[in-house]
Amino acid sequence: MVATIIVLVLIIIILGIIGYGIYKVTSIFRPKELGESCSVPTDCANANLFVGSPGVTCCQGTCQQKKRDWANQWYCPNECVGIFAGRPGTC
């Protein structure tokens, strides 16, 4: 009886460890939402790699919505220029 309980407890512990490992691995590969950390644009959910198109991209290590600049192009908020010959980040 005691041996059965010990075996069941060990099985539960092992399944918990396996489940936690699966959770950690899948969370690494899931698309990141706005505000989450990223390394490359394709890390972000709904990523759009084209400069001239709206969408989400990886900006300064976080997934951010692109902003439209004065020339009707889409950039990271820190790169976006709001007026002709303006400074980056002014959109």
C-alpha positions as CSV (number, residue, x, y, z in Angstrom):
1,M,0.0,0.0,0.0
2,V,2.7,2.5,0.9
3,A,4.8,1.5,-2.1
4,T,1.8,2.1,-4.4
5,I,1.3,5.6,-2.9
6,I,5.0,6.4,-3.4
7,V,4.9,5.2,-7.0
8,L,1.8,7.3,-7.7
9,V,3.4,10.4,-6.1
10,L,6.5,9.9,-8.2
11,I,4.4,9.5,-11.4
12,I,2.6,12.8,-10.5
13,I,5.9,14.6,-9.9
14,I,7.4,13.2,-13.2
15,L,4.3,14.2,-15.2
16,G,4.4,17.7,-13.6
17,I,8.1,18.1,-14.6
18,I,7.4,16.9,-18.2
19,G,4.3,19.2,-18.4
20,Y,6.4,22.2,-17.2
21,G,9.1,21.4,-19.8
22,I,6.6,21.3,-22.6
23,Y,5.1,24.6,-21.5
24,K,8.5,26.3,-21.4
25,V,9.5,24.9,-24.9
26,T,6.2,25.9,-26.5
27,S,6.3,29.4,-24.9
28,I,9.7,30.0,-26.5
29,F,8.3,29.3,-30.0
30,R,4.9,31.0,-29.9
31,P,4.5,34.3,-31.6
32,K,5.0,37.3,-29.3
33,E,2.3,39.8,-28.6
34,L,2.6,43.6,-28.6
35,G,5.0,44.7,-25.8
36,E,6.7,41.3,-25.4
37,S,10.4,40.9,-26.0
38,C,11.7,39.8,-29.4
39,S,14.9,39.4,-31.4
40,V,13.8,39.6,-35.0
41,P,10.6,40.8,-36.7
42,T,9.3,37.3,-37.3
43,D,9.2,36.7,-33.5
44,C,6.1,38.9,-33.4
45,A,2.5,37.8,-34.0
46,N,1.1,39.4,-37.2
47,A,4.6,40.5,-38.2
48,N,4.9,42.5,-41.4
49,L,8.4,42.7,-42.8
50,F,7.7,45.3,-45.5
51,V,8.5,49.0,-44.7
52,G,5.6,50.3,-46.8
53,S,3.0,48.2,-45.0
54,P,1.3,48.6,-41.6
55,G,1.6,45.9,-39.0
56,V,3.8,44.7,-36.2
57,T,7.5,44.4,-36.1
58,C,10.4,44.0,-33.6
59,C,11.6,47.5,-32.5
60,Q,14.3,47.9,-30.0
61,G,13.7,44.4,-28.6
62,T,9.9,44.5,-28.2
63,C,7.0,43.8,-30.6
64,Q,5.5,47.2,-31.5
65,Q,2.9,48.5,-33.9
66,K,4.5,50.3,-36.9
67,K,3.6,54.0,-37.4
68,R,3.0,55.9,-40.6
69,D,5.6,58.6,-41.5
70,W,5.3,61.8,-43.5
71,A,5.9,59.9,-46.8
72,N,3.1,57.4,-46.0
73,Q,5.6,54.6,-45.1
74,W,5.4,52.5,-42.0
75,Y,8.3,52.3,-39.5
76,C,9.1,51.5,-35.9
77,P,8.0,54.4,-33.6
78,N,11.6,55.2,-32.8
79,E,12.6,55.5,-36.5
80,C,9.4,57.1,-37.8
81,V,9.9,60.7,-39.0
82,G,6.7,62.8,-38.7
83,I,7.6,65.7,-41.0
84,F,10.0,66.2,-44.0
85,A,13.6,66.5,-42.7
86,G,12.3,65.9,-39.2
87,R,14.0,63.8,-36.4
88,P,13.4,60.1,-35.9
89,G,10.7,59.3,-33.4
90,T,8.5,62.3,-34.2
91,C,5.4,60.5,-35.6
